[in-house]
C-alpha cells in the first residue's frame, strides 16, 4: 500500500534498502542493494509527493522547478481528486438540513445555555422534540449529560402530549430511558439499563427495520428496550424527544457534530457536511508528511541508509509548500460549505491533532508546533481553532478512565493538548476573547464521574480485612487503586499547568491588567454562580462538582507548593508578613495577618458559609469597620492556633505538620514508576503532592521552596525535554513601574478564602458520600459475617437457601461500598484530606 511506503516492514516502489551482514564498515562484501524502482534516474521529490498524497507510482510527472504551493495545489486538483473520485469538490452552499428543537413543541421552560443544543430546564418538568422525524431505516442521536437527575430521553410521535406532568414515555407511541430511576418508560416504568452519571453519553437508537428501540451508555449497549413498536408513515414518524426535571441540563447532538460513540449501522438524524471526506483525506496526507519527519529523526541504521540513498526528498524540502498547499485546499472546501467548520474541528481536525501530538507520552511537541505554524498563516484557522477549544473542553467532560491506559487516561490527553496549544499568546487571546471562555475553562477542569458498573471495570478485584475473598485480590486491588491515583495525579498536574497559564496571561485591554486578573475574574464568577450548590436541591446553572474539586486542589497546591513561575509570583502575593520570598503561602508558618476588608464583603451567597476566620456574623461583630470608612482592622492568624501551646504543631515546631511528614514518602514508594530529580535551575513542573519526600521538612522551615522545587521527586519517568513544564511562547511581561495598571489581581489571602468556599461547595459533599459508603460498608460486612456464622450452624435446606441468597446480597453491597470508598480515596489523596482537615480546620470555625 502506498501509505505504508515509509514503514520499515512494508516498503513500496521508489525505495531501496541496503542489506548488510554486519553494518559496521563501508563497502562490506556482504552488502547488496535491493531496489524497488525501475532505475536510479527516478526523481525523489516526485516519488515523495506520491507517497504523501497516496497516489500510484509515477503519477506525478518529472518536475522542472522547485516545489511550491502552486505545484502542490495542482497535484491535489489534477491527480489527488482524479485518483480519489469519492472526494467530490464542494460547491459553495450553506450546510443544509440543520436539525434542532421544534420551538412550538416545548412544554415548560427549556433554555439554550450554549449554542447549538446545550439545554436546561427551568420549570418543574419540561419537554421538547426535534424538528425532524424518521419512519424507516436505522437512526440515532446522542445526549451528553451535564447533570444526572431525572431525564427521560427517547422517541415520540406528534400524538404524544407534553404537559407539566407528562413527557416522553408517558403516552402511547412514546418511549424513553431514565437512568436516574434506572427505568424505561412507555406509559408505565419498567426496570432497564444502568444508573447514569455526569459526563455519560447516551446513544438513543431506533431500528425501524426490526421495530426496536435501544439505548447505549458510552458506546456500550444496554439491550433492546422496546420491541414491536408501531410502524409509521412518511411525515408521521418518530421524533427525537426529551423531558427534563427542573435544573437538569444536557447537550443534544443530532449529527451536527461527530458522534462520540457512533453505533455501526445507525445513521445520524442530521447528515455530516460534504466537506468531511475531503478534509479527512487531506489531514491524512499532512500526517504522512509529518511521519516522514519522525522517521528522519529516528536513530536506526536502516533509516540512515535510506536517507543516504535519497530515494525520498528530505522533509525540510517539502515542509513549507506541502502544508501550505494542503491548508489552502482544506480552507477552500470549508469556505465553500458555510457552517461546516465546527463539525470538521470536532471530528477530522481534532483526530489529526491527536495523531500528531500522540495521546500518550512522549508527545510530539515539534510536529504539533509545525502544524500550528502552518495553520496560523491563514485567517480562517482561527475559527477552526476556536471550535477545537470547544472539542477539547467537551472531551475532558466525557473522557473515560480506562485501567489499561493508566496513568495517561481520562481527560489527560485533551488537557495536555490544550495546555500546549495555549502556550501561544495568540491562541490564549483567541480563547479568552470567545464568549464561552469561562464555560470552556470549566469543561477543561471537569472529570467524568463513575457509576457502579464503571467501578467494577476499574477495580475488578475487591478485598477487605477479614474477608473470605482470595488473598491475591488484596495485591490486585492495591495495584489498581495505585494506578487510578497516578492517573488522577497526571490529570491534576495538567490542570495546574492550565491554571498557571491563565494566571500568567495578560489580556490585551486598557488599562493594562496584571497577571492573575483573568483567573481571579473566573474564580469570582464561578463562586457567584455556585451559590446554593451545597443545598439538597441546587439551583439551575451550578457547575459540575468535579470543577469545584479541581479548583480546590489547584489552589491548595499553589498555596502550599508555590506557583513555580517566577514572573508571576511578584504580582501574586499576600498582604501579610512575608517570611521568605517564593515560599509556599501555607508553608511560611508563624503569625500571618489579613486585612479584614479583603474578605468581609456582604455577599449573599457567603453569609451562611464559614469564612476565613469564622462565620460572617462573627467577623462582622468583631470587625465593624467593614461598614464604615475607617481604616481597616487586621485579622490575626497563627498556624496551629487551635491547639494547646505545648501540643501545637507548626512548620517551626519540632514535630512537623502532616504535609511535611514522611507519610507521603511512604506513599511514593508504592509507585511502580521510579522517581527522578531535576537539576536546579531547570523549568520542571512542581512534583505532585503525593510524591513529596521527607526532605521537604527542612525546606519548609528554612529554605526557599520555589528555589528548591526542581529538586523534589517527580511523578514522571520520562526525560525533561518531553515532560518538563514547557516555556510559554510570546507572552508579555509588564513592568511594575507602569502606573496605569489595573489593581485587580490575585492575592494569596483571597485564594485561601476562595479555597474554603470551594471546600464547602465541592469537597464536603464528596466527603459526606465517602463517609456514607464507609458506614454502609461496615454494616454490610457485619451482616455478611453474621450470615456466614448462621450458615455454618444451619442444618435445614430452606434456611440454607435463604442464607445463601442473603449472603449474595450482603456481599454485593459490601463490594460496591469498598469500590466506592477506594475510588474516593484515589481521587482525594491522603495528603489533601489530612493537610486540610488538620492544618486549616481553625479557618473554618474561627
N, C-alpha and C positions, 0 to 999 in steps of 0.2 A: 504493500500500500504506500502511496506517495507520502502520506502524512507520517509514516513511520520511517521515513528515509534517513533520519538522523539518529535513530536508535542503534546502538552498537550491535544488537542482536538481529536487526532486520534491515539490512542495507538495501537501498534502492538504486536505480540506474543513476549514473553520474558519480558514484562513489568508488574509491579504490582503497584497499587495505593491504598493508604490509604484514605478512605473516612471517614472524621471525622466531627462531628457536630459542635464542637467549636474550634478545632485545637489548643487549648491552653495547655492542660495537657496531659502528657503521660498516657497511659492506660485508657483513657476515655471509658466509657461503650458504647458510641455511635460510636466508631471506628469499622470498619470492613475491611477485606482485600479482594480485588477483583483481582484474578490472571488471567493473560492471557498466562500462560505457564502450562506444564503438572506437574511440581513439582519444588521444590526449589533446586533440585540437578543439574539443568541446569547451565552450565558454562557461566558466564557473558562475558568473553572475546570472546568466540565463537559467542554468540548472537550479540555482538557489531560489530564484523567483518562482520557478515551477514548484519547488518543494513548499515554499511559503503559501502559495495560492492553490495548492493541491491540484495541479494541472498535469496532464500526461507528459511523458518525456518528449522533449524537443518541440513543445507547443510554442514556447517563446523563441522567436527568431533572434539571430545574432544582432546585438545592439551596436550601434555605430557611435554612441555618445554615452557619457556617464549617466547613471540612473538618477532621475529627478522625479518630482511629484507628477508631472505630466506623463512620464513614462509609466509610473505605477498605475495611475488612473486609466491610462489607455489599456494596460494589461487587464485591469479589472473589468472594464466595459467590453472590450473586444474578445477576451479569452475566458475570463473567470465566469461571467454570466453565460457565455456560449456553452461552456462545458458543464454548467450547473443550471440547466433550464428551469429547475424548480424555484430558483431565486428570481422571481419576476420583479422588474423595476416598478417602483411605486409611482403612480400618477398623483399629482397634487390633489389632496382632498382632506376633509375633516374626518377623523376617525368616527365611523358610524356605529349605530346600534348600541349606544351607551345605555346600560341598564341601571336603574336606581329605584328609589322608593316612590310609589304612587301616592302623591300627597292627599288625594281625595280619599284614600283608604285608611288614613291614620285615625285611630281612636285613642283618646287620652292625649298625652303630650310627649312627642318624640322630637328631640333636638339634635341637630347635626353638630357634634362637638368639634369635629375636624373633617374637612372635605377629603375624599368624597363621601364616605359612608361610615364614619365613626359616630354611632348614635347612642343617646342616653335617654332614659325615661324620666320625666319629671312629673308624672302622675302616678296614682296608686297602681294602675295597670294600663299599659299602653300596647297597642298592636298596629301592625302595618304590613303591607305586602308589596312585592316588587311590581314594576310596570311591564313585566314580560312573563309569558306563561309557556308551558310546554304540554304537548298532548301525545307525542310518540318519541321513541328513542330513549337514550340514557343520558341524564343530565346531573349536574351538581353545582353547589356553591359552597363557600367556606365562611365560617363565623369565628373570629378570634375574640376570646373572652377577655374583657378588661375588668370585669367583676365576675363573681361566681355564685350569685344568688339565683333567685327564681327567674328563669327564662325558658320560654317554650319556642323551640326552633324547628322549622319543618316546612310543610307544604299545605296550601289551602286553595280551594276554588273560590269563585266570586260569590258562591252561595253561603260561605262561612261568615256569620255575623260577628263583628268586633264590637264589644261593649266594654264598660268599666269593669266587668267581672268575667267576661268570656273572651277567649282569644283563639290562637292557633291550637288545634287539637281538642277543642271543646264542642265541636259540631261534626255532623256527617261530612265526608269528603274533606276532612281537615286532620292532619297528622303531625305530631310534634314529639320532640325528645327534650326532657328536662333533667339535666344532670345534677341539679341541687337536690331534687327529690328522687333521683335515680329511677325515673319512670318514663314510659311512653304514653302519649295521650291521643285517644280517639273517642271522644265523649266521656270515657272513663279511664282513669290511670291504671297501668299495669307495670310491674317491676321490669326494668330494662336498663342495660348498659352499665356504666360506671359513674361514680361521682366525678364532677369536673372541678377544675381549679383555675385560678387566674393564669392566663397565658396559653390555655388549651386552644387548639384549632379544631373546630368541629366541622367535619365534612358532611353535608346534607345531600344525599343521593336519592334519585328516583329512577327506577328502571321500568319504563312503560312497555318494554318488550315482554317482560315477565310479570308486570303489575306488582312491583315490590318497591318498598321504601326502606332504606337502610342508612345507618349513620356510622361515621368514623371519628375516632378521637386521636388526634396527632398521627393520622395515617394508619391507625390500627382499627380493623373492623369491629364494631360492637354487635354484629349479626343483623339479620333481617328483622326489622322492627314491625313492618306491616306487609302482609301478603294479600293478594286478591283485591287490590284497590280497583275502584271503578274506572273503566276506560272513558276517556273524554273525546271530544270532537274539536276540530280546529277552531280557535278563538275562544273556546271554553275549557281551557286546560288547567293545570296545576301551577300556582304561583309560589315562588319562594316567599315565606311569611315568617314573622317573628312576633312574640309577645314578651314584654319586659315588665317586671315589677318596678316599683319606684327606686331610683338610684342605680338601676342596673345599666351597664354600658358594654357595648360590643362593637366590633368592626366587621362590616359585611363586605364580601368580595364575590361578586357575581361573574368574575372573569376580567374585570377591568385591570387587575394586576395578576401576575403569575400566581398560581396556587402554591401554597407551601407544601401541601401533600396531595398532589394530583392522583386520582384513582384511575387505574387503567380501564379504558373502555367508556369512561364518563366524560362528557363534554361540558365546558363552562357555558353558562347561560349567555354570556357576552363573549363573542369571538375575540381572539387575540389580534393585534394590529398586523397588517400585511407586511410591515417593515421588519417584523420579528425574524423571519428566516434570513434576510439579508444581513441584519445586524449580528445575528448569532454566527453566521459563517465568516463574516469579516473579523469579528473578535477572535475566532479560531485561527484565522490567518495571522493576526497580530501575536497571538500566543505562540505559534510556531516560530515566528521570528525571535521572540524572547527566549524560547527554548534553545535556539542556536547559540545565543549568548551564554546560556548556562553551560552548554557543552564546551564552549571555548574556555570557560573558567575552570572546567573540571580538570583535575590533575591526574590524568591517566595516560599511559604510554600510547594506547590506541588512538585517543583523541589527538594527541600531539602529532602522531604520524599522519592522521587525516588532515590536520592543519598544514603540515609541511607539503602534502601532496596538492593542496589548494584546489581540491575538487569542488569546494564551495567558496564563495566570496566571504571575506571577513564580515563579522557583524557590523563593525563600525562603518563599513562602506554603504550599508543599507539602513543604518539605524535612524537616519533622518528622513529620507524620502519615503520609505515604505510606511512608517507610522503616520506621516502626514497625509499620504495618499489614501490610506485606509480610513483615517478620521474624516477626511473630506467626503468620502463616499457614504460613510455612516450618517454624518450630519445632513448630507443631501437627502438621504432616504427619510430621516426624521422630519426634516423641514417640509418634505412633500406630503407627509401624513400628520397633520396637526393633531396634537393630543396623544401621540404615541410615545413621547419621551419618558413619561412616568412608568409605563409598562416595561420599556427597554431597560431603564435604570434598575428597576426591581428584579428583572429577570436576567437577560443575557449579559448586561454590563456588570452587575454585581457578581455573577458567576465568574466572569472573566477576571475581575479584580481579585476574587478569592483564589482563583487558579494561579495568578501571578504572585500574589502575596504569600500563598500557602496557608492552609487552615491551621496546621500545626507548625511549631518552630522546627528548624530555623526558618524565619521569614525572609523573603527575598525583597529587602528594602530597596536595593539598587534598581531592579527592574520595575518595581512599583513607581519609583520616582521617575523613571524613563516614561512610563505611561502617563503620569500626571503632567510631566513637562510637555509631552506631545499634545495632550488634550487641552491644556490651558492656552495654547496658541490660538484656540478657536473660541469665540464668544459664546457659541452655542453650548459649549461644555459646561457652563455654569448652571444651566437648567438641569442637565443630566446629573451633575454632582449634587445639586440641591436635592434631587429625588433619591440619590444614593444615601444621603444622610437619613432620609425617612426610612429607607430599606434597612439600614444598619440598626436604627432605633427599634424598628419592628422585630428584627432578628434577635435582639437582646431580650425582648419580652417573651419570645416563644422558643428560645434556644433550649434544647433538651440536654440534660446531663446524661451522658452515656458512660457507663463504668469503664468500658474498654478504651474510651478516648481520654480518660483522665490522665494527667491533670489538666489537659487543654480541651475542655468540654464546655457545654452550656453556652453562655454568651461570650466566651473568651475570644473566639475568632473575630466576631463582629466588633467587639471593643478594641482589640488590638489593631484592626484595620482602621477604625475611626481615629484612634489616637495618632497613628502615623500620618493620616491624611491631614488632621487638624494641626500638625506642627507647622504647616504653612500658614502664614498670617493671612494671605489672600483667601484661603479656604475657610479659616476660622471666621474671618469677617463675613464671608458669604453665608455661613451657618448662622452667625449671630444676627444678621440682618433679616433672616427669614422670619415670617410671622409666627412660625411654630417652634422657635428656638427652645423655649422652656419645656414645651411638650416633648420635643425630641430629646432634650437633655434628660428628662425624667425616664424616657424609654431606654436610654443608654445605661442608666443606673438601675434598671429593673432586672429581676431574676425570676425565672419561671418557678411556680410552686409545684409541689409533688402530691399526688394522691396515693391511696393505698397500693394500687397496682404498680405505680411508678417506684415506690419504695421497695416492693417485692423484687423488682428488677435490679435496683441499685444495691440493695442489701439482701441478697438471696439467702444467706446463711445467718441464723439468729441463735444467740446463746446468752444465758444469764447465769449467775452463780446459783448452784443447786439444781439447775435444770437437768432434765433427762436427755437433752439433745446430745448429739455426737460431740465429743470433746474437740474434734477438728473444727467444728463450727466457730469456736472461740477465736482461733487464729484467723479463720476466713473473715469473720466479722471485723476483727481489728484491722485487717488489711483493706477491706472495702471502705470502712469509715475513715481510715487514714487517707485513702485515695480521694474520697469525697472532700475531706478537709483541704487537701492540697489543691483540688480543683477550685474550691471556693476562694482559697488564698490567691490563686492566679488571677481569678476574676477581680478580686478586691484590689490587687496591685494595679491592674489596668484601670479600674475606676478611680484610683488615686492619681494615676497619670493623667486621666482625662480632666479631673477636677483641678489638678495643678496647672494644666494648660489653660483652662478657663480663668484661673486666678491670675496667670501671667499675662493674659490678653489685655491689651489697651484698646478700647473701642475707638474708632475714628469719629469722635464727636467733639463739639465745642460747648463749654470749655473742656480741655483735656481732663480725662479721669485717671485715677491712679489704678495700678494693678490691683485686682481683687474686687473692683466695683461691680463687674458683671456677675461674679459668683455671689457677691453679697445681695444683689438685687434678686437673683434667682432663689437664694436661700430664704429671703424675706417673703417673697411671693409664694413659695412652697409652704411655709409655715402659715401664712394667712389663708391659703386655700384649704389647708387641712385642719382648720379649727373644727372641733367636734369629731375628728376622726377616731377618737378613743371611746365614743359613745357606742351603745349596743346597736343603735340604728344610725350609722353615719350619714350625713347629708350628701346629696349628689355632688359629684365632681372631685371627691377626695382622691389623693394619689394612691397608687398601689403600695401596700405595706412594705414591699421589698425596696422601694425607692427611699422611704424614710429610714429603713435599716441601713441601706448603703450610705446615705448621707451621714448617719450617726457614726458608722465605722470609719469613714473617710476623715471626718472632723476629729474623732478621737485619735486616730493615727497621727494627724498633723500636729495636734496639740501635745501629743506625747513624744513623738519622734522628731518633730520639726518639719519644715516644708521642703527640705532638700532642694532648694532653688535659691541661691544666694541673692539673685537680683530682685526677688520679691520679699525677702524677709525684712528688708529695711522699711518697706511700706506697710507690711502686716505685722504689727507689734502691739504689745499690751500697753495699757495706760499706767500700770503699776510698776513696782520695783523690778528692774531687770537685773537679775543676778548673774547674768552671763549671756553675751550676745549669741544668738543662734541656738541656745539651749531650748529643748522642748518645753513648752509652757508648763505642762503638768509635772515636769521633772526639775523645775527650779527649786522647789521646796521653800521653806521659810515662810515669812509673812508676805501676803500679797494684798494689794489694795485695789478697790474697784470704785470708780465714780458712780454714785447712785443714779444719776441722770441717764446713764447709758442704758439702764435696764428698766427703770421704774416708769414705764410708759403705760398709760391705762388702756392697753389693747384688750378689747372684749374677749378675744379667744385665749388670753393668757391668765385671766383672773383666777380661774378655777384650777390652774396647774401650778405646782411649786416652781419657784424661780430661783435664780442664783441667790442664795442666802435665805430662802424661805418663801412663804406664800406672799402674794401681792398685798393682802391686808396687813400682814405682819410687817412687811418692809415699809409700806406707806405710813404705818403708825409711828415707826421709829425714824422715818426719814420724810417729814412733812415738806421738805424743801422741794420735792418734785412738783408741787403745785404752785410754786412761787418763783420769783425772780432772784432769790437769794443765791449765794454761792453754794455750789454742790457740796453735800457732805460725802463722806467716804465710808464704804462698807469694808470692814476688815475681814480678811480670810487668812487663816494659818493652817497649813496642811496637817491633817490628823487631829483637828481641834475637838472632835467628839470623844476622843479617848482621854483617859486619865494621864496626868503628866508622866507618871512612871511607865505606863504601858503604851504611850504614844509612839506610833511608827511613822516616820517620815523618810525623805531621801537623805536627811542628815543624821538620822539615828543609827545606832549600831545594827539593829535589825531593819532590813530594807523592806519596802512595800512589795506586794506580790508581782508588780510589773518588773521588778529587778531581781526577783528570786531565781534560784537555779531550776525552778519548776519548768520554766519554758525551755531551758536547755535539755531537760529530760524529754520534753515533747519532741524537740527537733531530732533527737537521737533515734526516734521511732521511724523517721522518714527513710524511704528506700533510696532517696536521692542524696548524694554526698553534698555537703555544703562547700562553698568556696569563699574566698575573701578577695575584695577588690583593693587594689593599691590606693594609697592616699592620693588625693587629687583627681581621681577618676570621677566620672559623672554617673556613677551607677545609681540605681534606684535604691530607696530605703529597703532594707530587708523586711520581710513580713514579721508581724508581731510574734507569731508563734515560733519563729526561728531565732529569737534573740537569746544569747547565751549569758552566763552568769558574769562575764567580764564587764557587762554594761553597768553593774553596780557602781564601780568606781567612776565610770564616766558620768553617770547621772549627777553625782555629788561634787566632782572636782573638775571634770573636763568639759570641753566644748562638744556638745552632742553632734551637731551637724558636721564639724570638722572631722569627727571620728566615724561618722555613719558609714562611710565607704568601707571601713574595716570590719563591719559586722557581717556575720554569715549571710549568704543569700540563698533564696529558695531555688535558684536556677542552677542547673548543672551544665549550662552552655557557656560559650565564650562571651567576653564582654562586648565584642563588636556586634554580636547578634542580639543580645538581651539587655544591655545596659540602657539606662534612661537616655533616649536619643535626644540630641540638642534640637531646639526649635529652629525654624528657618525664617529669616527675615522678620523677626519680632522687634518692635521698637523698644527703646529704653528711655524713660522720661527722667530728666534731671530734677532733683529735689528742689533746686533753686527756682523753678518755674512758679511764679506767684499766681498764675491763672488757673492752677489745678483745682479741680473739684475736691472737696474734703470728704466726700462719701467713699469710704473704703472699708475694708475689713479690719476689725480689731479682734485680738485673741479672746478678750473677755466676752465679746459679743458671740463669737463662735462657741465658747463654752456654754453660754446661756442658750443658744440655739440647740446645742447638743443635748441639754437637759430636756428641752421641749421634745426633741426627736425621740428621746428615750421613752417619755410618757406616751407619745403618739404611735411609735413604731415598735420598739423593743419590748416594752412592758406587756402588750398583748401577746407577743410570742412567748415570753417567759410564763405567762399565765397558762397558755396552751401546753407548753412543755411540762409545767407543774401538774396540769390535769392528766396528761398522759402518764406521768410518773406515778401518780396516785392510782390511776386505773391499772397500770402495770402491776403495782404492788398488790392490789386487790385481786386481779386475775390470777397472779401467781399463787396467792394464798388459797383461792378457790381450787386451783389446779392441784395443789399439794393435798388439800383435803379430799378432793375427788380420788386422787391416787391412793390415799390411805383407805378410803371406803371400798375402793375397787379390790384392794388386796384382801380385805376382810369379808367381802361379799361372796356368797355361795349360790345365790339364786339367779337363774338365767335372765329373767326380766329385769331385775335390778342391775345386773352386769351390763345389759344392753343400754339402759338409761344412763348409767355412769359413763359408758364409752361415748355416748352422744354428748353428754355434758362436758366430758374431758376435752373432746374435739373443739367445742365452742370456747372453753376457757383457754385452751392452748392457742387457738387462732387469735383470740383477743389479746393474750399476753404477747404473742409475736408481733402483732400490729403495733402495740404500745411500745415495745422495745425498739422497733424500727423507727417510729416517730421520735422517740427520745434520742436515739442515736443520730437521727437527721438534725434535730435541733442542736445537738452537741457539735455536729460537724459545721453548721453554718454560724454558730456563735461560740467561738473558741473560748477555752477556759481563761485565757488572758483577759479578754474583753469583759467577761462576766465578773471575774474576781476583781479586776482592777477597778471596774466601775462601781461595783457594789461596796467594796471595802474602802476605797480611797475617796470616792466622791459622794458617798451617801449623805454626808453632812450638808452638801449643797442642796439636797432635795428637801431636807426638813429644817434647815436653818440652824 
